[in-house]
Amino acid sequence: MTLPRSATISEPVFTPENEEEAAALVAACAAASRPLAIRGGGTKAAVGRPVNAEATLSTQAFTGITLYEPAELVIAARAGTPLAEIERTLADRGQMLPFEPADARVLLGSQGEATVGGLAATNLSGPRRIMAGACRDAMIGVRFVNGRGEVVKSGGRVMKNVTGLDLVKLAAGSWGTLGLLTEVTFKVQPKAERSATLVIDGLDDTRGIDALNAALGSPFEITGAAHLPAGLAGERARTILRIEGFSPSVDYRVGELRHLLAAYGPAERIVDAAEARRLWQDVRDARFLAEPREHAVWRLSTMPTAGPRIVAAVAGLGDVRFFYDWGGGLVWLSVPAEGDCGAATIREALAPHGGHATLWRAPADVRAAVQPFQPLAEPLMRVSEGVKRAVDPAGIFEPGRMYAGI
């Protein structure tokens, strides 16, 4: 394989210095049918099926903010830029990424720094997703190298209606299987002046989810809604709600929510801002399930009201630990890493309610044998295969990471 002279190579890792070098590397690998893994900071490398790659293409040299217009609420950065750098830059101007990106390192036991490209490729979104939308909703532009070694640009600085294939949304959540992201552009938003967290103690799962959905169905703009069973964040179960905005508005909405939720018990307010911030970070990063380390962890997305029934149906797996985010629509499950790590049981319990289950943490041999991502119906699999062939004809990017054969 012929490589650009200035490319930094430490086999089996390729670290191109710029987009042109990356395109040449990809073209050479495609011609040689040489499969590639893609790595940013490597914090989520252990999610999905193990990839049988011959080399790794690193975005380590693709760093730096390329555009920041605070007045226009837009920021763009090269894919290898640490996410922490983006968040610091935005915080200095009183702004933030709206979808509250998670930090997977504690749960996965990984090292390194999360990058902008990795964030976009995995489409990770935290508790604020219920109000602000997902990572893909804030992505308005990407640059990437496709499987032909071509540099492709999609989207731009503003959100607009487009015709044809929306490559920005396609790239979000593709886990590197469609191409090498080199730059990502996000819409941002101002940070709230104030935040308040309400807690109702002692509700069982069903009542807790009912309370969350009563709040979410109100006009009071909830930006966090989680239920933590007893033993996770205290001896008693905690049903927590977050309200953000201007101070007078927060005071008003807190008062109204207390009245609205009176039937579920007294809603107490966490006065300590640092405590509330830590609590929501623990929810965001699923830190409650980091231990026991030897357990497998699942991430289920389903109907909010279905969560308690799904959990009850999988209780026979043994030492099952869990909590609910997104008003019950996101269920995190920790189960013993035995056999298929509960895959058959969990997906059977999920099926009547719709949604998908992702095996987020498990030994490599289990991830190779079990579908870590939700199995697709045949028509959707055909579409996925067609998209993969169109964007990556030689199938060199992260082959098999999401689904065997693509």
C-alpha positions as CSV (number, residue, x, y, z in Angstrom):
1,M,0.0,0.0,0.0
2,T,1.4,3.4,-1.0
3,L,1.1,6.0,1.8
4,P,1.6,9.8,1.8
5,R,5.2,10.5,2.7
6,S,4.3,12.8,5.7
7,A,1.8,10.4,7.3
8,T,2.8,9.3,10.8
9,I,2.7,5.5,10.9
10,S,3.2,3.3,13.9
11,E,1.9,0.0,12.8
12,P,-0.9,-0.8,12.9
13,V,-2.0,2.8,13.6
14,F,-2.1,5.4,10.8
15,T,-2.2,9.0,12.0
16,P,-2.7,11.3,9.0
17,E,-1.8,14.9,9.5
18,N,-4.7,16.3,7.4
19,E,-7.8,15.5,5.4
20,E,-5.9,15.0,2.2
21,E,-3.6,12.4,3.7
22,A,-6.5,10.7,5.3
23,A,-8.3,10.5,1.9
24,A,-5.1,9.0,0.3
25,L,-4.8,6.4,3.1
26,V,-8.4,5.4,2.7
27,A,-8.1,5.1,-1.1
28,A,-5.1,2.9,-0.7
29,C,-6.7,0.7,1.9
30,A,-9.8,0.4,-0.3
31,A,-7.7,-0.7,-3.3
32,A,-6.0,-3.3,-1.1
33,S,-9.3,-4.4,0.6
34,R,-7.6,-3.6,3.9
35,P,-10.1,-3.1,6.7
36,L,-9.7,-0.2,9.1
37,A,-10.8,0.5,12.6
38,I,-11.4,4.2,13.4
39,R,-10.3,5.7,16.7
40,G,-10.6,9.1,18.2
41,G,-9.9,9.0,22.0
42,G,-10.8,5.3,22.2
43,T,-13.3,5.8,25.1
44,K,-16.0,3.8,23.4
45,A,-13.9,1.3,21.5
46,A,-15.3,-1.6,23.5
47,V,-18.9,-1.0,22.3
48,G,-20.3,-3.2,19.5
49,R,-18.9,-6.3,17.9
50,P,-15.1,-6.7,17.8
51,V,-13.7,-5.5,14.5
52,N,-11.3,-7.6,12.6
53,A,-9.3,-4.7,11.2
54,E,-5.8,-4.9,9.8
55,A,-5.0,-1.3,10.9
56,T,-6.4,1.6,12.8
57,L,-7.0,5.1,11.4
58,S,-6.6,7.7,14.1
59,T,-8.0,11.2,14.2
60,Q,-5.5,12.2,16.8
61,A,-3.9,14.9,14.6
62,F,-7.3,16.4,13.5
63,T,-7.7,18.9,16.3
64,G,-8.8,22.4,16.7
65,I,-11.9,24.5,16.6
66,T,-12.4,25.7,13.0
67,L,-15.4,28.0,13.5
68,Y,-17.1,29.6,16.5
69,E,-19.7,32.2,16.1
70,P,-21.3,32.8,19.6
71,A,-23.8,35.2,18.2
72,E,-25.0,32.7,15.6
73,L,-24.9,29.8,18.1
74,V,-22.6,27.7,15.9
75,I,-19.4,25.8,16.5
76,A,-17.3,23.5,14.3
77,A,-14.2,21.5,15.2
78,R,-12.0,18.8,13.7
79,A,-13.0,15.3,14.6
80,G,-10.1,14.7,17.0
81,T,-10.7,17.7,19.1
82,P,-11.3,16.8,22.7
83,L,-14.9,17.2,23.7
84,A,-13.7,18.9,26.9
85,E,-12.1,21.7,24.9
86,I,-15.4,22.3,23.1
87,E,-17.2,22.4,26.4
88,R,-14.7,24.8,28.0
89,T,-14.8,27.1,25.0
90,L,-18.6,27.3,25.0
91,A,-18.8,27.7,28.8
92,D,-16.5,30.7,28.6
93,R,-19.2,32.4,26.5
94,G,-22.1,31.1,28.6
95,Q,-23.1,28.4,26.0
96,M,-23.3,24.6,25.8
97,L,-24.0,21.7,23.6
98,P,-27.8,21.3,24.1
99,F,-27.9,17.5,24.3
100,E,-25.7,17.0,27.4
101,P,-23.1,14.5,26.0
102,A,-22.3,11.6,28.2
103,D,-18.8,10.4,29.4
104,A,-18.6,6.7,28.9
105,R,-15.2,6.2,30.6
106,V,-16.4,5.2,34.1
107,L,-19.0,2.7,32.8
108,L,-16.7,1.1,30.3
109,G,-13.5,1.4,32.3
110,S,-11.8,3.1,29.4
111,Q,-9.1,5.7,29.2
112,G,-8.3,8.6,26.9
113,E,-10.3,11.8,26.0
114,A,-13.7,11.7,24.3
115,T,-13.5,13.5,20.9
116,V,-16.0,15.5,18.9
117,G,-15.8,12.9,16.1
118,G,-16.5,10.1,18.5
119,L,-19.4,12.0,20.0
120,A,-21.0,12.5,16.5
121,A,-20.3,8.9,15.4
122,T,-22.0,7.4,18.5
123,N,-24.9,9.9,18.7
124,L,-24.7,9.9,22.5
125,S,-27.2,12.1,24.4
126,G,-27.8,12.7,28.1
127,P,-30.8,13.5,30.2
128,R,-31.5,16.8,28.4
129,R,-32.4,14.9,25.3
130,I,-36.1,14.9,26.4
131,M,-36.2,18.7,25.9
132,A,-33.3,19.6,23.6
133,G,-33.3,16.6,21.3
134,A,-30.5,14.1,20.5
135,C,-26.9,14.7,19.4
136,R,-28.0,14.3,15.7
137,D,-30.6,17.0,16.1
138,A,-27.8,19.5,17.0
139,M,-25.5,18.4,14.2
140,I,-25.8,20.7,11.2
141,G,-22.7,19.9,9.2
142,V,-20.0,17.2,8.7
143,R,-17.0,16.6,6.6
144,F,-15.9,13.0,6.1
145,V,-13.8,10.7,4.0
146,N,-15.9,8.0,2.3
147,G,-14.8,4.5,1.4
148,R,-13.6,5.7,-2.0
149,G,-11.2,8.1,-0.5
150,E,-13.3,11.1,-1.4
151,V,-13.8,14.1,0.9
152,V,-17.5,14.8,1.3
153,K,-19.1,17.8,2.8
154,S,-22.7,17.8,4.0
155,G,-24.7,20.6,5.7
156,G,-23.3,23.9,6.8
157,R,-23.6,26.7,9.4
158,V,-27.4,26.9,9.4
159,M,-30.2,24.4,9.7
160,K,-32.3,24.2,6.5
161,N,-34.5,21.9,4.5
162,V,-32.7,19.8,2.0
163,T,-33.6,17.2,-0.6
164,G,-31.8,13.9,-1.1
165,L,-29.8,11.9,1.4
166,D,-29.1,13.7,4.7
167,L,-25.6,12.6,5.3
168,V,-25.3,14.6,8.5
169,K,-28.0,12.5,10.2
170,L,-26.7,9.4,8.5
171,A,-23.3,9.9,10.0
172,A,-24.7,10.4,13.5
173,G,-24.8,7.0,15.2
174,S,-23.0,5.1,12.4
175,W,-20.2,4.2,14.8
176,G,-17.5,4.8,12.1
177,T,-19.0,2.2,9.7
178,L,-19.7,4.7,6.9
179,G,-16.6,6.8,6.8
180,L,-14.0,8.8,8.7
181,L,-15.4,12.0,10.1
182,T,-12.9,14.9,9.9
183,E,-15.0,17.9,11.0
184,V,-18.4,18.3,12.7
185,T,-20.6,21.4,13.1
186,F,-23.1,21.9,15.9
187,K,-25.8,24.3,16.9
188,V,-25.3,25.3,20.5
189,Q,-27.5,27.1,23.0
190,P,-27.1,29.5,26.0
191,K,-26.5,27.9,29.4
192,A,-29.5,28.3,31.8
193,E,-29.2,31.0,34.4
194,R,-30.4,28.6,37.0
195,S,-31.2,25.0,37.6
196,A,-33.4,23.3,40.3
197,T,-34.0,19.6,41.0
198,L,-37.1,18.2,42.6
199,V,-37.0,14.8,44.4
200,I,-39.9,12.6,45.4
201,D,-38.8,9.8,47.7
202,G,-40.0,6.3,48.1
203,L,-42.1,5.6,44.9
204,D,-42.0,2.2,43.3
205,D,-41.0,2.0,39.6
206,T,-44.5,2.3,38.2
207,R,-45.5,5.2,40.3
208,G,-42.2,6.9,39.7
209,I,-42.5,6.7,36.0
210,D,-46.1,7.9,36.2
211,A,-44.9,11.0,38.2
212,L,-42.2,11.7,35.6
213,N,-44.7,11.5,32.7
214,A,-47.2,13.7,34.5
215,A,-44.4,16.3,34.8
216,L,-43.3,15.8,31.2
217,G,-46.9,16.2,30.0
218,S,-47.1,19.6,31.7
219,P,-46.1,23.0,30.1
220,F,-43.3,23.4,32.6
221,E,-40.4,22.4,30.4
222,I,-38.6,19.6,32.2
223,T,-35.0,19.1,31.2
224,G,-34.3,16.0,33.2
225,A,-36.6,13.2,34.4
226,A,-35.1,10.0,36.0
227,H,-36.2,7.4,38.5
228,L,-33.6,5.7,40.6
229,P,-34.6,2.6,42.5
230,A,-33.7,2.1,46.2
231,G,-30.0,1.6,46.8
232,L,-28.7,3.5,43.8
233,A,-28.6,7.1,45.0
234,G,-29.8,6.5,48.6
235,E,-31.6,4.0,50.7
236,R,-34.9,5.0,49.3
237,A,-36.0,5.2,45.7
238,R,-35.7,8.8,44.2
239,T,-37.7,10.2,41.4
240,I,-35.9,13.3,40.2
241,L,-36.9,16.2,37.9
242,R,-34.8,19.1,36.6
243,I,-36.1,22.5,35.7
244,E,-33.8,25.1,34.1
245,G,-34.1,28.7,32.9
246,F,-34.3,32.2,34.2
247,S,-34.6,32.4,38.0
248,P,-38.2,33.8,38.2
249,S,-39.3,31.2,35.7
250,V,-37.6,28.4,37.6
251,D,-39.3,29.5,40.9
252,Y,-42.7,29.6,39.2
253,R,-42.4,26.2,37.6
254,V,-41.0,24.5,40.7
255,G,-44.1,25.7,42.7
256,E,-46.5,24.6,40.0
257,L,-44.8,21.2,39.7
258,R,-45.1,20.6,43.4
259,H,-48.9,21.2,43.1
260,L,-49.1,19.0,40.1
261,L,-47.3,16.1,41.7
262,A,-48.8,16.4,45.2
263,A,-50.6,13.0,44.7
264,Y,-47.3,11.3,44.4
265,G,-45.9,12.7,47.7
266,P,-44.0,15.8,48.7
267,A,-41.5,17.0,46.1
268,E,-38.5,18.2,48.0
269,R,-35.9,20.5,46.4
270,I,-32.2,19.8,46.3
271,V,-30.8,23.2,47.5
272,D,-27.1,22.2,47.0
273,A,-26.3,22.9,43.4
274,A,-23.1,20.9,43.5
275,E,-25.1,17.8,44.8
276,A,-27.7,18.2,42.1
277,R,-25.0,18.5,39.4
278,R,-23.2,15.4,40.5
279,L,-26.5,13.5,40.6
280,W,-27.4,14.4,37.0
281,Q,-23.8,13.6,35.9
282,D,-24.2,10.1,37.5
283,V,-27.5,9.7,35.6
284,R,-25.9,10.9,32.3
285,D,-22.9,8.6,32.6
286,A,-24.8,5.6,34.1
287,R,-22.3,5.6,36.9
288,F,-24.7,3.8,39.2
289,L,-24.0,0.6,37.1
290,A,-20.3,0.9,36.8
291,E,-20.0,-1.7,39.5
292,P,-19.9,-4.7,39.8
293,R,-17.4,-4.4,37.0
294,E,-17.8,-8.0,35.8
295,H,-21.5,-7.4,35.0
296,A,-22.8,-6.8,31.5
297,V,-24.7,-3.5,30.9
298,W,-27.6,-3.0,28.5
299,R,-29.1,0.3,27.2
300,L,-32.8,0.0,26.3
301,S,-34.9,2.5,24.5
302,T,-38.7,1.9,24.7
303,M,-42.1,3.3,25.6
304,P,-41.7,5.2,28.9
305,T,-44.5,3.2,30.6
306,A,-43.1,-0.2,29.5
307,G,-39.9,0.0,31.5
308,P,-41.1,-1.5,34.8
309,R,-42.7,-4.4,33.0
310,I,-39.6,-5.1,31.0
311,V,-37.5,-5.0,34.2
312,A,-39.9,-7.4,35.9
313,A,-39.7,-9.8,33.0
314,V,-35.9,-10.0,33.1
315,A,-35.7,-10.3,36.9
316,G,-34.9,-14.0,36.6
317,L,-31.5,-13.3,35.2
318,G,-30.2,-12.9,38.7
319,D,-28.6,-9.8,40.2
320,V,-30.3,-7.3,37.9
321,R,-29.7,-3.6,38.6
322,F,-31.3,-0.8,36.7
323,F,-32.5,2.8,36.6
324,Y,-34.6,4.9,34.2
325,D,-33.9,8.1,32.3
326,W,-35.8,10.1,29.7
327,G,-39.0,9.8,31.7
328,G,-38.7,6.0,31.6
329,G,-38.0,5.8,27.9
330,L,-34.3,4.9,28.5
331,V,-33.6,1.9,30.8
332,W,-30.1,1.0,31.9
333,L,-29.8,-2.6,33.0
334,S,-26.9,-4.4,34.6
335,V,-27.0,-8.2,34.5
336,P,-24.6,-11.1,35.3
337,A,-22.2,-11.6,32.3
338,E,-23.2,-15.2,31.9
339,G,-24.2,-17.1,28.7
340,D,-25.6,-14.5,26.2
341,C,-25.7,-11.8,29.0
342,G,-29.4,-12.0,28.9
343,A,-29.8,-11.1,25.2
344,A,-32.6,-13.5,24.4
345,T,-34.6,-12.7,27.6
346,I,-34.2,-9.0,27.3
347,R,-35.1,-8.8,23.7
348,E,-38.1,-11.1,24.2
349,A,-39.3,-8.8,27.0
350,L,-38.8,-5.7,24.9
351,A,-40.5,-7.0,21.8
352,P,-44.2,-6.4,22.7
353,H,-43.4,-2.8,23.6
354,G,-41.1,-1.8,20.7
355,G,-37.8,-0.1,20.9
356,H,-34.2,-1.4,20.9
357,A,-31.7,-2.9,23.2
358,T,-27.9,-2.3,22.9
359,L,-25.4,-4.4,24.8
360,W,-23.2,-1.6,26.0
361,R,-20.7,-3.5,28.1
362,A,-19.7,-7.2,27.8
363,P,-16.7,-9.4,27.3
364,A,-15.4,-9.4,23.7
365,D,-16.3,-13.1,23.1
366,V,-20.0,-12.3,24.0
367,R,-20.1,-9.3,21.8
368,A,-18.8,-11.4,18.9
369,A,-21.5,-14.1,19.5
370,V,-24.5,-11.9,20.3
371,Q,-25.9,-9.0,18.3
372,P,-24.8,-6.0,20.5
373,F,-27.1,-3.6,18.5
374,Q,-30.8,-4.3,18.1
375,P,-31.3,-6.8,15.2
376,L,-32.9,-5.2,12.2
377,A,-35.9,-6.5,10.3
378,E,-35.0,-7.8,6.9
379,P,-36.2,-4.7,4.9
380,L,-34.1,-2.4,7.2
381,M,-31.1,-4.7,6.9
382,R,-31.3,-4.5,3.1
383,V,-31.4,-0.7,3.3
384,S,-28.4,-0.7,5.7
385,E,-26.5,-2.9,3.4
386,G,-27.3,-0.7,0.4
387,V,-26.2,2.4,2.2
388,K,-22.9,0.7,3.3
389,R,-22.2,-0.3,-0.3
390,A,-22.9,3.1,-1.6
391,V,-20.7,5.0,0.8
392,D,-18.1,2.3,1.5
393,P,-18.0,0.0,-1.5
394,A,-15.0,-2.1,-0.4
395,G,-16.4,-2.4,3.1
396,I,-13.2,-1.3,4.8
397,F,-14.6,0.9,7.6
398,E,-15.2,-0.9,10.9
399,P,-16.5,-4.0,9.2
400,G,-19.0,-5.9,11.3
401,R,-18.9,-3.5,14.2
402,M,-22.7,-2.9,14.2
403,Y,-23.9,-5.9,12.2
404,A,-22.1,-9.0,10.8
405,G,-21.3,-8.6,7.1
406,I,-21.7,-4.8,6.9
